[in-house]
Amino acid sequence: MLALGSSSAIIGVLYALQEHDLKRLLAFHSVENVGIILMGIGMAMLLAHRGAASDTLAALGLAAALLHTLNHAAFKGLLFLCAGGVQTAAHTLNMEELGGLARRMPWTAWLFLLGAWRFRLCRRSMGLSAEWMTFQTLILGSAQLRGGSGLAIISAAAALALTGGLAAACLSKAFGVTFLGRPRSTHAAEAVEVSASMRAGMVLLAAVCLIIGILPGYAMFCWTLRSCGCWPALGRAPW
């Protein structure tokens, strides 16, 4: 499960980076996020029933996977709705034919940016919170296991670190190429903001993203770090 999650995360984000279709980019980015979820589940399976310390780390890994699932459902739903708005207004999802939509579709642009920012690009983002918990489980869990399992965990931690940086670049590319710069086609130049009913769905999911990211984030971090006794070892939390 851990190897499958690591492979899914790396392959998904690499495919997303080379994609020019906005919805396909988001779909491959979902493959990457499912890989991260599987990493947390895999660590929970490896560490369960190996002693008190390992059981605590297993619970942390499972909590990270569940939190990441909730986070991904909210933010990716928002990004797909924004992509649908772009398709409705510009009649294309090819990012090479878009550009300059932030001026013509400000609601869609800001909501897309909020979804990407709250999940990955913000220091207190909900996606970073879940990934940080997964990373803690991998690093601390590697000390609990030896041999091939320990090596697999270290490799998965390296894959997670690489995936995090590439995923941030992926979302930055999606926003920058689609919404910034000058229009690169007639469709983009003539695009208008989507209807109020479409914007309402985006705003609803944006509110969910903010609530998930702001309210439970601090409590989840404090509880997980103190429960595994690793707060002093890890230093200051990433917020």
C-alpha positions in Angstrom: 0.0 0.0 0.0 2.8 2.4 0.8 4.7 1.6 -2.4 1.4 2.0 -4.4 0.8 5.4 -2.8 4.3 6.7 -3.4 4.1 5.6 -7.1 0.7 7.1 -7.5 1.8 10.4 -6.0 4.9 10.8 -8.2 3.4 9.6 -11.4 0.2 11.7 -10.9 2.0 15.0 -10.3 4.4 14.4 -13.2 1.5 13.8 -15.6 -0.2 16.9 -14.2 2.8 19.1 -14.8 3.0 18.2 -18.5 -0.8 18.5 -19.1 -2.3 21.5 -21.0 -5.9 20.7 -20.5 -7.1 22.3 -17.3 -9.5 19.5 -16.2 -7.1 16.8 -17.1 -4.4 18.6 -15.1 -6.8 18.6 -12.1 -7.6 15.0 -12.6 -4.0 13.9 -12.6 -3.5 16.1 -9.6 -6.2 14.0 -7.9 -4.2 10.9 -8.7 -1.3 12.4 -6.8 -3.5 13.3 -3.8 -5.0 9.7 -3.7 -1.4 8.5 -3.5 -0.7 10.7 -0.5 -3.9 9.3 1.2 -2.7 5.7 0.5 0.7 6.6 2.1 -1.1 7.5 5.3 -3.2 4.3 5.2 -0.1 2.2 4.3 1.7 3.6 7.3 -1.2 2.8 9.6 -1.2 -0.8 8.3 2.5 -1.2 8.8 2.7 0.3 12.3 -0.5 -1.1 13.9 -0.2 -3.6 16.7 3.6 -3.1 17.2 3.6 -1.4 20.6 2.2 1.7 22.1 4.5 4.1 20.2 3.8 2.4 16.9 0.1 2.3 17.5 0.1 6.1 18.2 1.9 6.7 14.9 -0.5 4.4 13.1 -3.4 6.5 14.5 -1.6 9.6 13.3 -1.1 8.2 9.8 -4.8 7.2 9.6 -5.9 10.6 10.8 -3.7 12.2 8.2 -5.3 10.1 5.5 -8.8 10.9 6.6 -8.1 14.6 6.9 -6.5 14.7 3.5 -9.5 12.9 2.0 -11.8 15.6 3.5 -9.5 18.4 2.3 -9.2 17.0 -1.2 -13.0 16.6 -1.6 -13.6 20.2 -0.7 -10.8 22.0 -2.6 -10.8 19.8 -5.7 -14.5 20.2 -6.0 -14.0 23.9 -6.0 -11.3 23.8 -8.6 -13.3 21.6 -10.9 -16.3 24.0 -10.6 -14.0 26.9 -11.5 -12.6 24.8 -14.5 -16.2 24.2 -15.6 -16.8 28.0 -15.4 -13.8 28.6 -17.6 -15.0 26.1 -20.1 -18.5 27.7 -20.2 -17.1 31.2 -20.7 -14.1 30.5 -23.0 -15.4 27.3 -24.7 -12.0 25.6 -24.3 -9.9 24.1 -21.5 -6.7 24.3 -23.4 -4.6 26.5 -21.2 -2.4 27.5 -24.2 -5.5 29.2 -25.6 -6.5 31.0 -22.4 -4.8 33.7 -20.4 -6.0 37.0 -19.1 -9.2 35.6 -17.6 -8.6 37.2 -14.2 -9.8 40.5 -15.6 -12.8 39.1 -17.4 -13.8 36.5 -14.8 -12.7 37.9 -11.4 -15.0 35.8 -9.3 -13.8 32.6 -10.9 -10.2 33.6 -10.8 -10.2 34.6 -7.1 -12.1 31.4 -6.1 -9.7 29.2 -8.1 -6.8 31.0 -6.4 -8.4 30.6 -3.0 -8.8 26.8 -3.5 -5.2 26.4 -4.6 -3.9 28.7 -1.9 -5.8 27.2 0.9 -4.8 23.7 -0.1 -1.2 24.0 -1.0 0.3 27.4 -1.3 -0.6 28.8 2.1 1.6 28.1 5.0 -1.4 27.3 7.2 -3.2 25.5 4.4 -5.3 22.4 5.0 -3.5 20.3 2.5 -0.1 21.1 4.0 -1.5 20.2 7.4 -2.5 16.7 6.3 0.8 16.2 4.4 2.8 17.4 7.4 1.0 14.8 9.5 1.8 12.1 6.9 5.4 13.2 6.8 5.7 13.0 10.6 4.3 9.5 10.5 6.8 8.5 7.8 9.8 10.0 9.5 9.0 8.9 13.1 7.7 5.5 11.8 11.0 4.8 10.1 12.6 4.5 13.5 10.1 1.9 14.5 10.9 -0.5 11.7 14.0 -2.1 10.3 15.2 -3.7 7.1 13.1 -3.4 3.9 10.2 -1.8 5.6 12.3 1.0 7.1 13.9 1.6 3.7 10.5 1.7 2.0 9.3 4.3 4.5 12.3 6.5 4.0 11.8 6.3 0.2 8.2 7.2 0.6 9.1 10.2 2.8 11.5 11.4 0.0 8.7 10.9 -2.6 6.2 12.9 -0.5 8.7 15.8 -0.1 9.3 15.8 -3.9 5.6 15.5 -4.6 4.8 18.5 -2.4 7.1 20.8 -4.3 5.9 19.6 -7.7 2.3 19.9 -6.8 2.7 23.5 -5.7 4.3 24.2 -9.1 1.4 22.4 -10.8 -1.2 24.6 -9.2 0.8 27.7 -9.8 1.0 26.8 -13.4 -2.7 26.1 -13.7 -3.6 29.5 -12.2 -0.9 31.6 -13.9 -1.3 30.2 -17.4 -5.1 30.3 -17.3 -5.9 33.5 -15.5 -2.8 35.8 -15.9 -1.1 37.5 -18.8 -2.8 38.4 -22.0 -5.6 36.5 -23.8 -4.1 34.0 -26.3 -7.3 33.4 -28.3 -10.5 35.1 -29.4 -12.5 32.9 -27.0 -10.4 34.1 -24.0 -10.6 37.7 -25.1 -14.4 37.5 -25.3 -15.0 35.5 -22.1 -17.4 36.9 -19.5 -18.1 35.9 -15.9 -20.3 32.9 -15.3 -23.9 33.2 -14.0 -24.7 33.9 -10.4 -26.0 30.3 -9.9 -22.6 28.9 -10.9 -20.7 31.3 -8.7 -22.9 30.4 -5.8 -21.7 26.8 -5.9 -18.1 27.9 -6.1 -18.6 30.3 -3.1 -20.2 27.5 -1.1 -17.3 25.1 -1.6 -14.8 28.0 -0.9 -16.5 28.6 2.4 -16.1 24.9 3.2 -12.4 25.1 2.3 -11.9 28.0 4.6 -13.8 26.4 7.5 -11.9 23.1 7.2 -8.6 25.0 6.8 -9.0 27.5 9.7 -11.0 25.9 12.5 -9.9 22.3 13.0 -6.3 22.8 11.7 -4.8 24.1 15.0 -6.6 21.6 17.1 -5.7 18.7 14.9 -2.0 19.6 14.9 -1.9 20.1 18.7 -3.7 16.9 19.4 -1.6 14.7 17.0 1.8 16.2 17.9 1.2 16.0 21.7 -0.4 12.5 21.5 2.7 11.0 19.9 5.0 12.9 22.2 7.0 14.4 19.2 6.4 18.1 19.6 9.8 18.9 21.2 11.6 16.7 18.6 10.0 18.4 15.6 10.2 21.9 16.9 7.8 24.6 15.8 4.7 23.4 13.8 4.6 24.7 10.2 2.0 27.4 10.9 
